[in-house]
């Protein structure tokens, strides 16, 4: 039998195809794939009191374990409702910064292009 070659192709949340050369990540809210430059990163970190927290990493440059979300309010609401942040970033006990960003910062982010 001959082996079939399968082209590596992904589709983002809007149904657009993503080139194989682009980094592809999965949104923890809607669970759909998207190009890295179209998603917002959430990273696990430790605050000054030693508590493990989830922080929004808009520039995608902070070290540590990360999770990804589309810059769409529905994805952020689903991730918070499903407690997907705690599963994607084990040990996180405080998602207050993520919830605050979803309410206050996300509308501004949607108006501007995400920097890479």
Rosetta silent file (secondary structure, phi, psi, omega in degrees, C-alpha in Angstrom):
SEQUENCE: XXXXXXXXXXXXXXXXXXXXXXXXXXXXXXXXXXXXXXXXXXXXXXXXXXXXXXXXXXXXXXXXXXXXXXXXXXXXXXXXXXXXXXXXXXXXXXXXXXXXXXXXXXXXXXXXXXXX
SCORE:     score description
SCORE:     0.000 S_00000001
   1 L     0.000  142.621  178.312    0.000    0.000    0.000 S_00000001
   2 L   -87.282  141.329  177.825    1.171    3.499   -0.749 S_00000001
   3 L   -81.782  140.130  177.323    1.374    6.011    2.060 S_00000001
   4 L   -96.011  137.354  175.768   -0.636    9.138    1.682 S_00000001
   5 L   -90.457  129.551  179.801    0.911   12.449    2.541 S_00000001
   6 L  -106.823  125.405 -179.875   -1.328   14.644    4.598 S_00000001
   7 L   -72.406  132.619  177.350   -0.761   18.382    4.356 S_00000001
   8 L   -79.771  108.823 -178.750   -0.347   20.061    7.715 S_00000001
   9 L  -142.525  134.984  178.911   -2.978   22.740    7.731 S_00000001
  10 E  -117.984  161.554  179.532   -4.827   24.357   10.623 S_00000001
  11 E  -127.384  134.466  179.473   -7.893   26.539   10.739 S_00000001
  12 L   -83.199 -177.277 -175.183   -8.419   29.435   13.157 S_00000001
  13 L   -62.445  -26.989 -179.673  -11.628   30.314   15.018 S_00000001
  14 L   -89.440   -0.461  178.805  -12.934   32.360   12.083 S_00000001
  15 L    91.221    5.336  178.766  -12.379   29.499    9.618 S_00000001
  16 L   -82.149  142.714  178.977   -9.295   31.008    7.962 S_00000001
  17 E   -78.204  148.774 -179.008   -6.469   28.626    7.140 S_00000001
  18 E  -113.137  132.901  179.431   -3.161   29.082    8.950 S_00000001
  19 L   -66.383  150.457 -178.423    0.140   28.540    7.184 S_00000001
  20 L   -64.754  -23.476 -178.603    2.325   25.721    8.473 S_00000001
  21 L   -76.925  -16.817 -179.967    5.154   28.186    9.185 S_00000001
  22 L   -83.666  144.770  175.569    3.079   30.080   11.773 S_00000001
  23 L   -72.686  129.913 -177.823    3.026   28.953   15.396 S_00000001
  24 E  -111.037  132.945  178.034   -0.412   27.535   16.205 S_00000001
  25 E  -127.780  162.147  179.355   -1.906   27.562   19.702 S_00000001
  26 E  -108.541  130.380  177.722   -5.267   26.438   21.088 S_00000001
  27 E   -71.684  129.097 -179.853   -7.603   28.877   22.831 S_00000001
  28 L   -78.735   -7.737  176.899   -8.564   27.519   26.262 S_00000001
  29 L   -85.486  -61.414 -177.164  -11.937   29.282   26.015 S_00000001
  30 L   -94.625  -11.464  179.386  -13.396   28.080   22.718 S_00000001
  31 L    65.446   25.642  176.171  -10.834   25.265   22.213 S_00000001
  32 L  -105.215  151.741 -179.726  -10.180   26.290   18.607 S_00000001
  33 E   -78.929  153.115  177.075   -6.748   26.728   17.073 S_00000001
  34 E  -158.008  158.004  177.082   -5.348   30.071   16.086 S_00000001
  35 E   -65.248  144.767 -177.734   -2.105   31.665   15.035 S_00000001
  36 H   -55.599  -37.546 -177.070    0.080   32.714   17.957 S_00000001
  37 H   -76.110   -2.920  178.068    0.015   36.348   16.826 S_00000001
  38 H  -106.524    1.338 -176.644   -3.819   36.380   17.015 S_00000001
  39 E  -117.693  158.839  176.564   -4.076   35.175   20.624 S_00000001
  40 E  -103.430  136.667 -177.360   -3.433   36.694   24.047 S_00000001
  41 E   -96.108  139.071  172.187   -1.151   34.777   26.416 S_00000001
  42 E  -114.844  135.073 -174.938   -1.877   34.124   30.078 S_00000001
  43 E  -124.999  145.775  176.120    1.098   33.087   32.183 S_00000001
  44 E   -83.389  133.286 -178.917    1.476   31.438   35.577 S_00000001
  45 E  -147.809  174.461  178.006    3.501   33.533   38.017 S_00000001
  46 E  -118.607  131.377  179.154    4.050   34.101   41.720 S_00000001
  47 L   -85.542 -177.650 -174.246    3.115   37.377   43.393 S_00000001
  48 L   -64.261  -24.344  179.454    4.997   39.083   46.237 S_00000001
  49 L   -90.721    1.725  177.761    3.158   37.087   48.914 S_00000001
  50 L    91.232    1.761  179.701    4.083   33.757   47.278 S_00000001
  51 L   -79.117  138.972  177.864    0.632   33.009   45.861 S_00000001
  52 E   -82.731  123.027 -175.419    0.511   31.439   42.389 S_00000001
  53 E  -127.100  161.482  173.057   -1.484   33.728   40.087 S_00000001
  54 E  -102.660  128.032  179.519   -2.454   33.972   36.436 S_00000001
  55 E  -119.445  148.282  176.234   -1.301   37.160   34.691 S_00000001
  56 E   -82.609  127.906 -177.959   -2.143   38.514   31.249 S_00000001
  57 E  -116.529   79.286 -174.969    0.971   38.657   29.067 S_00000001
  58 L   -61.510  -36.193 -178.931   -0.071   40.870   26.150 S_00000001
  59 L   -83.475   -5.972  178.231    3.478   41.119   24.766 S_00000001
  60 L    58.086   41.302 -175.293    3.984   37.340   25.052 S_00000001
  61 L  -124.705   -6.710 -178.990    7.423   37.748   26.604 S_00000001
  62 L   -72.733  145.528  177.943    7.102   36.655   30.242 S_00000001
  63 L   -76.659  159.081  174.263    8.819   33.422   31.226 S_00000001
  64 L   111.099  177.464 -178.159    6.914   30.411   32.454 S_00000001
  65 L   -65.910  136.811 -178.433    4.005   28.206   31.577 S_00000001
  66 E  -129.713  161.594  173.495    1.408   29.885   29.400 S_00000001
  67 E  -134.495  162.734 -171.522   -2.114   29.437   28.072 S_00000001
  68 E  -127.953  144.137  177.608   -3.771   31.198   25.155 S_00000001
  69 E  -138.927  144.253  171.433   -7.091   32.985   24.535 S_00000001
  70 E   -67.664  149.896  178.325   -8.634   34.767   21.560 S_00000001
  71 L   -79.927   49.241 -178.257   -9.100   38.503   22.205 S_00000001
  72 L  -123.072  134.154 -175.897  -12.876   37.960   22.179 S_00000001
  73 H   -56.590  -36.816 -178.403  -15.026   38.427   25.281 S_00000001
  74 H   -62.191  -39.885  179.582  -16.839   35.108   24.764 S_00000001
  75 H   -65.130  -42.185 -179.892  -13.590   33.125   24.933 S_00000001
  76 H   -66.787  -41.468  178.564  -12.533   34.848   28.163 S_00000001
  77 H   -63.045  -44.380  178.772  -15.974   34.321   29.721 S_00000001
  78 H   -63.294  -42.769 -179.528  -15.955   30.628   28.784 S_00000001
  79 H   -62.607  -41.022  179.561  -12.432   30.117   30.148 S_00000001
  80 H   -70.700  -44.279 -178.622  -13.354   31.708   33.480 S_00000001
  81 H   -63.513  -42.479 -178.687  -16.709   29.898   33.688 S_00000001
  82 L   -80.896   -5.334 -175.294  -15.206   26.480   32.858 S_00000001
  83 L    58.835   36.005 -178.407  -12.236   27.096   35.172 S_00000001
  84 H   -70.500  -25.615 -178.817  -10.007   26.313   32.204 S_00000001
  85 H   -65.633  -44.130  178.951   -7.271   28.648   33.447 S_00000001
  86 H   -64.777  -31.581  177.369   -6.635   26.522   36.537 S_00000001
  87 H   -77.321  -37.686 -179.453   -6.439   23.363   34.411 S_00000001
  88 H   -74.315  -30.815 -179.532   -4.158   24.891   31.794 S_00000001
  89 L  -122.505   80.519 -175.800   -1.908   26.464   34.428 S_00000001
  90 L   -55.655  138.909  178.634   -1.739   23.976   37.322 S_00000001
  91 L    95.877  -12.052 -179.601   -1.283   25.514   40.745 S_00000001
  92 L   -71.189  124.366  179.829   -2.947   28.841   39.920 S_00000001
  93 L  -110.876  -12.347 -176.040   -5.149   29.870   42.823 S_00000001
  94 E  -133.139  116.567  177.308   -5.919   33.472   41.858 S_00000001
  95 L  -113.718   23.845 -178.509   -7.331   34.542   38.481 S_00000001
  96 H   -59.596  -40.928  179.187   -8.349   38.032   39.635 S_00000001
  97 H   -64.872  -37.463  179.289   -6.001   39.794   37.204 S_00000001
  98 H   -68.000  -43.816  178.359   -7.409   37.792   34.288 S_00000001
  99 H   -63.234  -40.994  178.981  -10.997   38.574   35.308 S_00000001
 100 H   -65.124  -41.156  178.872  -10.169   42.277   35.680 S_00000001
 101 H   -64.986  -39.252  179.452   -8.473   42.339   32.277 S_00000001
 102 H   -61.625  -34.986 -179.524  -11.485   40.620   30.684 S_00000001
 103 H   -84.108  -37.927 -172.173  -13.747   43.358   32.021 S_00000001
 104 H  -106.166  -43.525 -173.096  -11.497   46.407   31.628 S_00000001
 105 H   -90.442  -28.080 -176.084   -8.627   45.780   29.227 S_00000001
 106 H   -61.591  -41.764  177.570  -10.140   43.468   26.659 S_00000001
 107 H   -58.894  -36.140  179.074  -12.375   46.093   25.003 S_00000001
 108 H   -72.410  -36.210  179.979   -9.294   48.292   24.415 S_00000001
 109 H   -66.405  -36.199 -179.729   -7.272   45.361   23.110 S_00000001
 110 H   -66.060  -27.579 -179.866   -9.949   44.499   20.558 S_00000001
 111 H   -77.037  -23.792 -176.655   -9.663   48.036   19.114 S_00000001
 112 L  -115.011  152.701  175.741   -5.913   47.738   18.541 S_00000001
 113 L   -70.829  144.230  177.881   -3.831   45.131   16.767 S_00000001
 114 L   -76.856  129.980  178.872   -1.943   42.783   19.074 S_00000001
 115 L   -76.793  144.538  177.298    1.794   43.437   18.923 S_00000001
 116 L  -101.532    0.000    0.000    4.071   40.537   18.166 S_00000001
